[in-house]
Amino acid sequence: MIPKVQLAPDYSISQLIAGGWQLQKRSDDAIEDLLQLSRLGITTYETSDTYSYGQSLLGRFLSRAQQSLPSDIFSGIQIHTRYTAPTTGSAPSKATIVDSIDRSLKELKVPRLDLLQLQWWNFNVPGFEETLSLIGDLRKAGKIHHIGVTNFGVHILDRVIATNVPVVTNQVQYSILDRRADNQLSAYAERYGINLLTYGALAGGFLGRKWISAHDPAAVPMSGKRFSHEYRSIIDLAGGWNTFQNLLRVLNTIASRHGCSPSAVALRWVLQKGPGIGVLIGASSPKQLLDLLPAFKIDLSPTDVTAIHKTVQHVNEDVGILERDVNSSLFAAIHSN
Ligand SMILES: NC(=O)c1ccc[n+]([C@@H]2O[C@H](COP(=O)([O-])OP(=O)(O)OC[C@H]3O[C@@H](n4cnc5c(N)ncnc54)[C@H](OP(=O)(O)O)[C@@H]3O)[C@@H](O)[C@H]2O)c1
């Protein structure tokens, strides 16, 4: 039911990628859930060198998957990870980069990384081009199958293209609340053959039933409700809490008509309107994934899409700018998480 999409002539993934951020607080009990996600059609998983236990958990998952899953499913599993450059100070040395990639190989227990994504937050840190070139060399040496980047807008991708290192993906935020990738990035990525993988389709869970008619957790700090400050900041960019509540009501009405959840409608909108070929989703349990699967069956009419678009404001920035602007609320929110 979850289609496969092609990132390179020799590389296809499941259109939904199971995000690893949610797995950080889980123990090995998560492995059974991850096996179940594979049986339901997600065969691509993502983690990061910065997610605690993320890579080693997926390494243990791979070992179990080999024993427990039918060989046709197991052979289609991929794990995407990242190399994250330091956010302050001097350029990362060749040795630290190689060590990080070797640690990923060791923790995932694989001979080659399926997709290694470069995360580079602070461009005052030198060594960007050198790091990307080294990653290109490690690919030629067989440690990496494909290379991606994350949270890069057009101005940074210009520097990527200039290195001639073959980059097949760029991972960026995209949802009903955050359509910045539609501004310049999607046309640029298409021109240079870079596949966009998008995250945040559910705005970290805000685009879900439990927030309908709820108090703004930022205004009621003692409410005890867990929420992501990053995505709460995205709600402000889209018009604020009242605007967001109007959007939830619209999504709920559409969902009732389709017999699915508002979260499935939010995911459907990303699949139908988004610039990404693949969508990273923070559904780490089979129950959450089953709730979202109607997104692959329903179709949003032009009237539905107009009703959704009318509720929210659109920001005219390229992606990656606000995330790196020390004066923006998004920057502050990312660093408070
Ligand atoms: N490159 C980057 O900078 C970056 C940044 C962020 C994320 N990512 C990647 O993208 C992945 C996904 O992004 P994300 O986790 O930020 O956003 P997301 O997919 O928009 O939201 C995930 C959250 O939605 C809730 N959820 C899941 N299934 C649901 C359902 N069926 N109904 C209602 N709520 C549901 C869960 O929260 P509750 O269970 O708490 O309700 C979950 O934590 C991450 O795991 C990570 O791998 C990358």
The ligand as a Tripos MOL2 file, in Angstrom:
@<TRIPOS>MOLECULE
LIG
   48    52     1     0     0
SMALL
NO_CHARGES

@<TRIPOS>ATOM
      1 N1         16.6190   17.2660    9.4710 N.am      1 LIG1
      2 C1         16.0320   17.8030   10.5050 C.2       1 LIG1
      3 O1         16.4400   18.8780   10.9710 O.2       1 LIG1
      4 C2         14.8380   17.1260   11.1200 C.ar      1 LIG1
      5 C3         14.0400   17.8440   12.0010 C.ar      1 LIG1
      6 C4         12.9230   17.2120   12.5430 C.ar      1 LIG1
      7 C5         12.6320   15.9150   12.1850 C.ar      1 LIG1
      8 N2         13.4380   15.2230   11.3210 N.ar      1 LIG1
      9 C6         13.1550   13.8140   10.9660 C.3       1 LIG1
     10 O2         11.8300   13.6950   10.5080 O.3       1 LIG1
     11 C7         11.1220   12.7250   11.2840 C.3       1 LIG1
     12 C8          9.6490   13.1120   11.3360 C.3       1 LIG1
     13 O3          9.4930   14.4780   11.7150 O.3       1 LIG1
     14 P1          8.8280   14.9520   13.0640 P.3       1 LIG1
     15 O4          8.8780   13.8200   13.9810 O.co2     1 LIG1
     16 O5          9.4900   16.1770   13.4890 O.co2     1 LIG1
     17 O6          7.3870   15.3640   12.6750 O.3       1 LIG1
     18 P2          5.9670   14.7170   12.3710 P.3       1 LIG1
     19 O7          6.0480   13.4500   11.6090 O.co2     1 LIG1
     20 O8          5.2680   15.8620   11.8090 O.co2     1 LIG1
     21 O9          5.3150   14.4550   13.8170 O.3       1 LIG1
     22 C9          5.5790   13.3470   14.5870 C.3       1 LIG1
     23 C10         4.6790   13.3300   15.8140 C.3       1 LIG1
     24 O10         3.3220   13.2450   15.4170 O.3       1 LIG1
     25 C11         2.5880   12.4660   16.3510 C.3       1 LIG1
     26 N3          1.8970   11.4200   15.5930 N.ar      1 LIG1
     27 C12         2.4250   10.3630   14.9390 C.ar      1 LIG1
     28 N4          1.4660    9.6350   14.3520 N.ar      1 LIG1
     29 C13         0.3040   10.2390   14.6460 C.ar      1 LIG1
     30 C14        -1.0400    9.9570   14.3400 C.ar      1 LIG1
     31 N5         -1.3690    8.9060   13.6120 N.pl3     1 LIG1
     32 N6         -1.9820   10.7940   14.8260 N.ar      1 LIG1
     33 C15        -1.6490   11.8760   15.5590 C.ar      1 LIG1
     34 N7         -0.3780   12.1950   15.9010 N.ar      1 LIG1
     35 C16         0.5740   11.3790   15.4390 C.ar      1 LIG1
     36 C17         3.5740   11.9070   17.3430 C.3       1 LIG1
     37 O11         3.5010   12.7110   18.5190 O.3       1 LIG1
     38 P3          2.7570   12.2340   19.8460 P.3       1 LIG1
     39 O12         2.8110   10.7210   19.8440 O.co2     1 LIG1
     40 O13         3.5360   12.8810   20.9180 O.co2     1 LIG1
     41 O14         1.4000   12.8150   19.7030 O.co2     1 LIG1
     42 C18         4.9250   12.1330   16.7040 C.3       1 LIG1
     43 O15         5.9390   12.4050   17.6590 O.3       1 LIG1
     44 C19        11.8620   12.6850   12.6320 C.3       1 LIG1
     45 O16        11.6760   11.4960   13.3200 O.3       1 LIG1
     46 C20        13.2870   12.8820   12.1800 C.3       1 LIG1
     47 O17        13.8310   11.6430   11.7320 O.3       1 LIG1
     48 C21        14.5170   15.8420   10.7780 C.ar      1 LIG1
@<TRIPOS>BOND
     1     1     2 1
     2     2     3 2
     3     2     4 1
     4     4     5 ar
     5     4    48 ar
     6     5     6 ar
     7     6     7 ar
     8     7     8 ar
     9     8     9 1
    10     8    48 ar
    11     9    10 1
    12     9    46 1
    13    10    11 1
    14    11    12 1
    15    11    44 1
    16    12    13 1
    17    13    14 1
    18    14    15 2
    19    14    16 1
    20    14    17 1
    21    17    18 1
    22    18    19 2
    23    18    20 1
    24    18    21 1
    25    21    22 1
    26    22    23 1
    27    23    24 1
    28    23    42 1
    29    24    25 1
    30    25    26 1
    31    25    36 1
    32    26    27 ar
    33    26    35 ar
    34    27    28 ar
    35    28    29 ar
    36    29    30 ar
    37    29    35 ar
    38    30    31 1
    39    30    32 ar
    40    32    33 ar
    41    33    34 ar
    42    34    35 ar
    43    36    37 1
    44    36    42 1
    45    37    38 1
    46    38    39 2
    47    38    40 1
    48    38    41 1
    49    42    43 1
    50    44    45 1
    51    44    46 1
    52    46    47 1
@<TRIPOS>SUBSTRUCTURE
     1 LIG1         1 GROUP 0 **** ****
